[in-house]
Amino acid sequence: MLRDSERNIAMSEPNTTWISDWNPDDARFWEAKGKFIARRNLIWSIIAEHIGFSIWLTWSIVATKLPQAGFHYTTDQLFQLVALPGLIGSLMRFPYTFAVTTFGGRNWTIFSASILFVPTIALAYFVTRPDTPYTTMLLVSALAGLGGGNFASSMTNISFFYPDRMKGWALGLNAAGGNIGVSSVQLLTPVLMGLGIINLYQGTPGPGGIYLQNAGLMWLLPLAVAVFGAVFFMNNLTTARSSFKDQLAIVGRKHTWIMSFIYIGTFGSFIGYSAAFPLLIKTQFPAVTVTVAFLGPLVGSLSRPLGGLLADKIGGAVVTFWNFIAMGAATMGVMHFVEAKDFGGFLTMFLILFVTTGIGNGSTYRMIPSIFREENLAKAKGQGEAARTSALKAASIESGAALGFIGAIGAVGGYFIPRGFGASIGLTGGPQLALEIYLAFYAVCLALTWWFYQRKSFLSPRTTSLAGARV
């Protein structure tokens, strides 16, 4: 027999705007209705987030074509155009994190998708005007950062829909669906910039013989589809609502800051390398087409669910620890082959590096809900079932906020890595100095992972197994 709360959900319309009863950790509730509603919201969340990521990284390709289109910018200025959306996207993730529990996941998805019409239309207009001042073009590229904020709200929202045992897989799929937008934009944009099919307001190619404006226009129809899907097929959860003060408690948690630092090493690397890869190829291997750059974010995106799945099975801390070792080895490989000017070796090592960023993204994100769950349960231990229920609810709210907050800080890699490459090339003529700094950073992340999550002293003796095998 279903309990009353389960029966209410089971009999509700599938497109109800607000759902008042939601208990995914109850197996009977989950099988009766929960998993179907969660899956539908996950699908449309992935679509909206995918487009957000695509628009966020559009400038990684657009910047490589600006010189051909008549824009006289230096290499460092081009890297700045690539990097700035990463910085803005990182900053936007802070308000986006808290927006879901204030306005509702469905409502915020509608808004966050709709606002992306602004950067796409602005890009389409200004890239056809080579006399555009550099400061104006910086502003236009910064608007693309709005797409980066979508990740934080999307991940926060989906974390409420799934039971704890499935969060790693669900968050991995949601993130991968968004991350792969980077690959989509780097594969499709160069192709569509050579076609006049979707050139809506200019019948001939722009300067340089390319339809550079298509890099913005190509997303108008997908954005309309995403908004439509969010309106008619997504839901808000009343159980996911909380005050800003309740969520802000995560700022005072030690593990929020530790995991933020570690996430810079995983997701920050993914988004930073994704943004810089096309321009890095163009500057270091001029004879190679930048079209191959899409392979990096593609393999990084596809490997992210694997990281979440492995974390579900053997533990996020274990996976993250060994993954940083692999990242360091791949970085040294990139350094060797870029010095040798061997593109085949360079591409192979960079693809391995991208795979490790994806695995690390999945494993670190799986650690976050477990950490907050165990911290809250440890405080409620021995105080009865009511205290345990309250602790689980607090853990759900805090982990949702932490996912967005940590994701926001992690995204700063989207700015610092391209800027690092630009500065390194400007100072030394090559990217080796930047890669050495990134390698040292991975060593620090490795040490932090071991110290706080691999040692037996994590949280309490009761959670030792979780620290070493299930966090």
C-alpha positions as CSV (number, residue, x, y, z in Angstrom):
1,M,0.0,0.0,0.0
2,L,1.2,3.5,-0.8
3,R,1.3,6.1,1.9
4,D,-0.7,9.2,1.6
5,S,2.2,11.4,0.4
6,E,3.1,8.7,-2.2
7,R,-0.5,8.5,-3.4
8,N,-0.7,12.2,-3.9
9,I,2.3,12.3,-6.1
10,A,1.2,9.2,-8.0
11,M,-2.1,10.7,-8.8
12,S,-0.8,14.2,-9.7
13,E,-0.5,15.5,-13.2
14,P,3.0,14.9,-14.6
15,N,3.4,18.6,-15.5
16,T,2.3,20.1,-12.2
17,T,4.3,23.3,-11.6
18,W,4.9,22.8,-7.9
19,I,5.2,19.4,-6.2
20,S,4.7,19.6,-2.4
21,D,5.6,16.1,-1.3
22,W,8.9,14.7,-2.4
23,N,10.8,11.9,-0.7
24,P,13.1,10.1,-3.2
25,D,15.0,8.2,-0.5
26,D,11.7,6.2,0.2
27,A,12.0,3.2,-2.2
28,R,8.2,2.8,-2.5
29,F,7.7,6.5,-3.3
30,W,10.5,6.4,-5.8
31,E,9.1,3.4,-7.7
32,A,5.6,4.7,-7.6
33,K,6.2,8.1,-9.2
34,G,9.4,9.7,-8.2
35,K,11.8,8.3,-10.7
36,F,9.6,9.3,-13.7
37,I,9.3,12.9,-12.6
38,A,13.0,13.0,-11.7
39,R,13.9,11.6,-15.1
40,R,11.8,14.1,-17.0
41,N,13.3,17.0,-15.1
42,L,16.8,15.7,-15.6
43,I,16.3,15.4,-19.4
44,W,15.2,19.1,-19.8
45,S,17.8,20.2,-17.3
46,I,20.4,18.6,-19.5
47,I,19.1,20.3,-22.6
48,A,19.0,23.8,-21.0
49,E,22.4,23.3,-19.4
50,H,23.9,21.9,-22.7
51,I,22.9,25.1,-24.5
52,G,24.2,27.2,-21.6
53,F,27.6,25.6,-21.8
54,S,27.7,26.0,-25.6
55,I,27.0,29.7,-25.4
56,W,29.5,30.1,-22.6
57,L,32.3,28.6,-24.7
58,T,31.3,30.1,-28.0
59,W,34.2,32.6,-27.8
60,S,36.8,29.7,-27.7
61,I,36.1,29.4,-31.4
62,V,35.0,32.9,-32.3
63,A,38.3,34.3,-31.0
64,T,40.3,32.1,-33.4
65,K,38.5,33.6,-36.4
66,L,38.5,37.3,-35.4
67,P,41.9,38.0,-37.2
68,Q,40.6,36.5,-40.4
69,A,37.5,38.7,-40.1
70,G,39.6,41.8,-39.8
71,F,39.9,42.4,-36.1
72,H,43.5,43.5,-35.2
73,Y,43.9,42.0,-31.7
74,T,47.1,40.7,-30.2
75,T,47.4,37.0,-29.1
76,D,47.1,38.0,-25.4
77,Q,43.9,40.1,-26.2
78,L,42.4,37.0,-28.0
79,F,43.1,34.8,-24.9
80,Q,41.5,37.5,-22.8
81,L,38.3,37.3,-24.9
82,V,38.4,33.5,-24.4
83,A,39.0,33.8,-20.7
84,L,36.6,36.5,-19.7
85,P,33.4,34.4,-20.1
86,G,35.0,31.9,-17.7
87,L,35.4,34.6,-15.0
88,I,31.9,36.0,-15.5
89,G,30.4,32.5,-15.5
90,S,32.1,31.7,-12.3
91,L,30.8,34.8,-10.6
92,M,27.3,34.2,-11.9
93,R,27.2,30.8,-10.3
94,F,27.0,32.3,-6.9
95,P,23.5,33.9,-7.3
96,Y,22.4,31.0,-9.5
97,T,23.2,28.5,-6.8
98,F,20.8,30.2,-4.3
99,A,18.1,31.0,-7.0
100,V,16.7,27.5,-7.2
101,T,15.7,27.3,-3.5
102,T,14.3,30.8,-3.7
103,F,12.4,30.8,-7.0
104,G,12.1,27.1,-7.9
105,G,14.1,24.9,-10.3
106,R,11.6,25.1,-13.1
107,N,11.1,28.8,-12.8
108,W,14.8,29.6,-12.7
109,T,15.5,27.3,-15.7
110,I,13.0,29.3,-17.7
111,F,14.7,32.6,-16.8
112,S,18.3,31.4,-17.2
113,A,17.6,30.0,-20.6
114,S,15.6,33.0,-21.8
115,I,18.3,35.5,-20.8
116,L,20.8,33.8,-23.1
117,F,19.2,35.4,-26.1
118,V,21.1,38.6,-25.0
119,P,24.7,37.3,-25.5
120,T,23.8,35.4,-28.7
121,I,22.2,38.3,-30.4
122,A,25.0,40.7,-29.2
123,L,27.6,38.4,-30.6
124,A,25.8,38.1,-34.0
125,Y,25.7,41.9,-34.3
126,F,29.2,43.0,-33.2
127,V,31.4,40.3,-34.9
128,T,30.4,41.7,-38.3
129,R,31.9,45.1,-37.4
130,P,35.7,45.0,-37.4
131,D,35.8,48.6,-36.2
132,T,34.3,47.5,-32.9
133,P,36.5,48.8,-30.0
134,Y,38.2,46.1,-28.0
135,T,36.6,47.2,-24.8
136,T,33.1,46.7,-26.4
137,M,34.1,43.3,-27.6
138,L,35.2,42.4,-24.1
139,L,31.8,43.3,-22.9
140,V,30.1,41.2,-25.5
141,S,32.3,38.2,-24.6
142,A,31.6,38.7,-20.9
143,L,27.8,38.4,-21.6
144,A,28.5,34.8,-22.7
145,G,29.4,34.1,-19.1
146,L,25.7,34.1,-18.3
147,G,25.6,30.6,-19.8
148,G,28.2,29.5,-17.2
149,G,25.8,30.2,-14.4
150,N,23.3,27.6,-15.6
151,F,25.5,24.8,-14.3
152,A,25.2,25.8,-10.7
153,S,21.4,26.2,-10.7
154,S,21.0,23.0,-12.8
155,M,23.1,20.8,-10.5
156,T,21.6,22.3,-7.4
157,N,18.1,21.6,-8.7
158,I,18.8,18.0,-9.8
159,S,20.4,17.1,-6.5
160,F,16.9,17.5,-4.9
161,F,15.2,15.1,-7.3
162,Y,17.3,12.0,-6.8
163,P,17.9,9.7,-3.8
164,D,21.3,9.7,-2.2
165,R,22.3,6.3,-3.7
166,M,21.8,7.7,-7.2
167,K,23.2,11.2,-6.9
168,G,26.6,10.4,-8.3
169,W,25.1,8.9,-11.5
170,A,22.4,11.6,-11.9
171,L,24.7,14.5,-11.2
172,G,27.2,12.9,-13.5
173,L,24.7,12.7,-16.4
174,N,23.4,16.2,-15.8
175,A,26.9,17.6,-15.8
176,A,28.1,15.6,-18.7
177,G,25.1,16.7,-20.8
178,G,26.1,20.3,-20.1
179,N,29.8,19.8,-20.5
180,I,29.4,18.2,-23.9
181,G,28.0,21.5,-25.0
182,V,31.6,22.6,-25.2
183,S,32.3,19.9,-27.7
184,S,29.2,20.7,-29.7
185,V,30.0,24.4,-30.1
186,Q,33.6,23.7,-31.1
187,L,32.5,21.1,-33.7
188,L,29.5,22.9,-35.2
189,T,30.5,26.6,-35.0
190,P,33.4,26.4,-37.6
191,V,31.1,24.5,-40.0
192,L,28.1,26.9,-39.7
193,M,30.4,30.0,-39.9
194,G,31.1,28.8,-43.4
195,L,27.5,28.6,-44.4
196,G,25.0,31.3,-45.3
197,I,22.0,29.2,-44.5
198,I,21.1,30.8,-41.2
199,N,22.4,34.2,-42.0
200,L,19.2,36.1,-41.1
201,Y,20.1,39.7,-41.8
202,Q,23.1,39.8,-44.0
203,G,23.0,38.1,-47.4
204,T,26.7,37.9,-48.0
205,P,29.6,36.7,-45.8
206,G,31.1,39.1,-43.4
207,P,34.8,40.2,-43.5
208,G,37.2,37.4,-44.3
209,G,34.6,35.5,-46.2
210,I,33.0,33.8,-43.1
211,Y,29.6,34.1,-41.5
212,L,31.0,34.8,-38.1
213,Q,27.6,36.0,-36.9
214,N,26.2,32.5,-37.2
215,A,28.1,31.7,-34.0
216,G,25.4,33.6,-32.2
217,L,22.4,33.0,-34.5
218,M,22.8,29.2,-34.4
219,W,21.5,29.1,-30.8
220,L,18.3,31.0,-31.2
221,L,16.1,28.0,-32.1
222,P,17.6,25.6,-29.5
223,L,17.1,28.3,-26.9
224,A,13.4,28.6,-27.8
225,V,13.1,24.8,-27.5
226,A,14.8,24.8,-24.1
227,V,12.5,27.5,-22.8
228,F,9.4,25.6,-24.1
229,G,10.5,22.4,-22.4
230,A,11.2,24.1,-19.1
231,V,7.7,25.7,-19.2
232,F,5.7,22.6,-20.0
233,F,7.8,19.7,-18.6
234,M,9.7,20.7,-15.5
235,N,8.7,21.1,-11.9
236,N,9.4,23.1,-8.8
237,L,9.9,21.3,-5.5
238,T,8.5,22.9,-2.4
239,T,10.8,20.7,-0.3
240,A,13.7,22.3,-2.0
241,R,12.8,25.8,-0.8
242,S,14.9,27.3,2.0
243,S,16.0,30.7,3.2
244,F,19.2,32.3,2.0
245,K,20.4,32.2,5.6
246,D,20.0,28.4,5.8
247,Q,22.0,27.9,2.7
248,L,24.7,30.4,3.6
249,A,25.6,28.1,6.5
250,I,27.8,26.2,4.0
251,V,30.2,29.2,3.8
252,G,31.3,28.4,7.4
253,R,31.9,24.8,6.6
254,K,35.6,23.8,6.3
255,H,34.9,21.1,3.7
256,T,33.1,23.7,1.5
257,W,36.4,25.5,1.0
258,I,38.5,22.3,0.7
259,M,36.3,20.8,-2.0
260,S,36.2,24.2,-3.8
261,F,39.9,24.2,-4.1
262,I,40.0,20.6,-5.3
263,Y,37.2,21.3,-7.8
264,I,39.3,24.0,-9.3
265,G,41.7,21.3,-10.2
266,T,39.1,19.1,-11.8
267,F,36.3,21.2,-13.3
268,G,38.4,24.3,-13.5
269,S,40.9,22.4,-15.6
270,F,38.1,21.0,-17.8
271,I,36.5,24.3,-18.6
272,G,39.8,26.2,-18.7
273,Y,41.5,23.8,-21.1
274,S,38.2,23.6,-23.2
275,A,38.3,27.4,-23.6
276,A,42.0,27.6,-24.4
277,F,42.5,24.5,-26.5
278,P,41.5,25.9,-29.9
279,L,43.6,29.0,-29.6
280,L,46.4,27.0,-28.1
281,I,46.5,24.7,-31.1
282,K,46.3,27.7,-33.5
283,T,49.3,29.4,-31.8
284,Q,51.5,26.3,-31.3
285,F,50.6,24.3,-34.4
286,P,49.5,26.8,-37.0
287,A,49.2,24.2,-39.8
288,V,46.6,22.2,-37.9
289,T,42.9,23.0,-38.1
290,V,41.3,24.0,-34.8
291,T,38.3,21.8,-35.7
292,V,40.0,18.9,-33.9
293,A,39.7,20.9,-30.6
294,F,36.2,19.5,-30.1
295,L,37.7,16.1,-29.2
296,G,39.1,17.4,-25.9
297,P,35.8,18.5,-24.3
298,L,34.0,15.6,-25.9
299,V,36.1,12.9,-24.1
300,G,36.1,15.0,-21.0
301,S,32.4,15.2,-21.0
302,L,31.8,11.5,-21.7
303,S,34.1,10.5,-19.0
304,R,32.4,12.5,-16.3
305,P,29.5,10.0,-15.7
306,L,32.2,7.3,-15.4
307,G,33.8,9.3,-12.6
308,G,30.4,9.6,-10.8
309,L,29.7,5.9,-11.3
310,L,33.2,4.8,-10.0
311,A,32.7,7.1,-7.0
312,D,29.3,5.4,-6.3
313,K,31.0,2.0,-6.4
314,I,34.4,2.5,-4.8
315,G,34.4,6.0,-3.3
316,G,34.9,9.5,-4.5
317,A,38.0,10.2,-2.5
318,V,39.7,7.1,-3.8
319,V,38.9,8.0,-7.4
320,T,39.8,11.6,-7.0
321,F,43.2,10.8,-5.3
322,W,44.4,8.5,-8.1
323,N,42.9,10.7,-10.8
324,F,45.1,13.7,-9.7
325,I,48.1,11.4,-10.1
326,A,47.0,10.6,-13.7
327,M,46.4,14.4,-14.4
328,G,49.9,15.2,-13.3
329,A,51.4,12.5,-15.6
330,A,49.3,13.7,-18.6
331,T,50.4,17.3,-17.9
332,M,54.0,16.3,-18.1
333,G,53.3,14.5,-21.3
334,V,51.7,17.6,-22.8
335,M,54.8,19.6,-21.7
336,H,57.1,17.2,-23.4
337,F,55.3,17.1,-26.8
338,V,54.6,20.8,-27.0
339,E,58.4,21.3,-26.5
340,A,59.1,18.7,-29.2
341,K,56.5,20.3,-31.5
342,D,55.0,16.8,-32.0
343,F,51.2,17.4,-32.6
344,G,50.3,13.7,-32.5
345,G,51.8,13.3,-29.1
346,F,50.5,16.7,-27.9
347,L,46.9,15.8,-28.9
348,T,47.1,12.3,-27.4
349,M,48.4,13.6,-24.0
350,F,45.9,16.4,-24.0
351,L,43.0,14.0,-24.7
352,I,44.2,11.9,-21.8
353,L,44.3,15.0,-19.7
354,F,40.7,15.9,-20.7
355,V,39.6,12.3,-19.8
356,T,41.0,12.7,-16.3
357,T,39.4,16.1,-15.8
358,G,36.0,14.5,-16.6
359,I,36.6,11.6,-14.2
360,G,37.7,14.0,-11.5
361,N,34.6,16.2,-12.1
362,G,32.3,13.2,-11.5
363,S,34.2,11.9,-8.5
364,T,34.6,15.2,-6.7
365,Y,30.9,16.1,-7.2
366,R,29.9,12.8,-5.8
367,M,31.9,13.5,-2.6
368,I,30.0,16.7,-1.8
369,P,26.6,15.2,-0.9
370,S,28.2,12.4,1.1
371,I,30.4,14.8,3.1
372,F,27.4,17.0,4.1
373,R,25.2,14.0,4.8
374,E,27.8,12.4,7.1
375,E,28.6,15.6,8.9
376,N,24.9,16.2,9.7
377,L,24.2,12.6,10.7
378,A,27.2,12.6,13.0
379,K,25.8,15.6,14.8
380,A,22.4,13.9,15.2
381,K,23.8,10.6,16.3
382,G,22.1,9.2,19.4
383,Q,19.3,11.9,19.5
384,G,16.5,9.8,18.0
385,E,14.7,9.4,14.7
386,A,13.4,13.0,14.6
387,A,16.9,14.4,14.9
388,R,18.0,12.0,12.1
389,T,15.2,13.1,9.8
390,S,16.0,16.8,10.5
391,A,19.7,16.1,9.9
392,L,19.0,14.5,6.5
393,K,16.8,17.5,5.5
394,A,19.5,19.9,6.5
395,A,22.1,17.8,4.6
396,S,19.9,18.0,1.4
397,I,19.6,21.7,1.6
398,E,23.3,22.3,2.4
399,S,24.6,19.9,-0.2
400,G,22.5,21.5,-2.8
401,A,23.8,24.9,-2.0
402,A,27.4,23.5,-1.7
403,L,27.2,21.9,-5.2
404,G,26.5,25.3,-6.7
405,F,28.9,27.2,-4.5
406,I,31.8,24.8,-5.1
407,G,30.9,24.7,-8.8
408,A,31.1,28.5,-8.8
409,I,34.6,28.6,-7.3
410,G,35.8,25.7,-9.4
411,A,34.8,27.6,-12.6
412,V,37.5,30.2,-12.1
413,G,39.7,27.8,-13.9
414,G,37.9,28.9,-17.0
415,Y,39.5,32.3,-16.6
416,F,42.9,31.5,-15.1
417,I,43.9,28.7,-17.5
418,P,43.4,30.7,-20.7
419,R,44.9,33.8,-19.1
420,G,47.8,31.7,-17.9
421,F,48.5,30.4,-21.4
422,G,48.3,33.9,-22.9
423,A,50.7,35.3,-20.3
424,S,53.1,32.4,-20.7
425,I,53.2,32.6,-24.5
426,G,53.6,36.4,-24.2
427,L,56.6,36.1,-21.7
428,T,58.3,32.9,-23.0
429,G,56.9,32.2,-26.4
430,G,55.3,29.0,-25.3
431,P,52.8,27.5,-22.8
432,Q,55.4,25.5,-20.8
433,L,55.5,27.9,-17.8
434,A,51.7,27.8,-17.4
435,L,51.7,24.0,-17.6
436,E,54.4,23.9,-14.9
437,I,52.2,26.0,-12.6
438,Y,49.2,23.8,-13.3
439,L,51.2,20.7,-12.5
440,A,52.2,22.2,-9.1
441,F,48.6,23.0,-8.4
442,Y,47.6,19.4,-9.1
443,A,50.2,18.3,-6.6
444,V,48.6,20.5,-3.9
445,C,45.1,19.1,-4.8
446,L,46.5,15.6,-4.4
447,A,47.9,16.3,-1.0
448,L,44.6,17.9,0.2
449,T,42.6,14.9,-1.1
450,W,44.8,12.5,0.8
451,W,45.0,14.6,4.0
452,F,41.3,15.3,4.5
453,Y,39.5,12.4,2.8
454,Q,41.9,9.4,2.5
455,R,43.2,9.4,6.1
456,K,41.2,7.6,8.8
457,S,40.6,10.7,10.8
458,F,37.9,12.1,8.5
459,L,34.8,13.3,10.5
460,S,34.6,10.4,13.0
461,P,35.5,6.7,13.4
462,R,31.9,5.9,12.2
463,T,32.5,7.4,8.8
464,T,36.0,6.1,8.3
465,S,34.8,3.7,5.6
466,L,32.9,6.5,3.9
467,A,36.0,8.7,3.8
468,G,38.2,6.0,2.3
469,A,35.7,4.1,0.2
470,R,32.3,5.8,-0.2
471,V,32.8,9.6,0.0
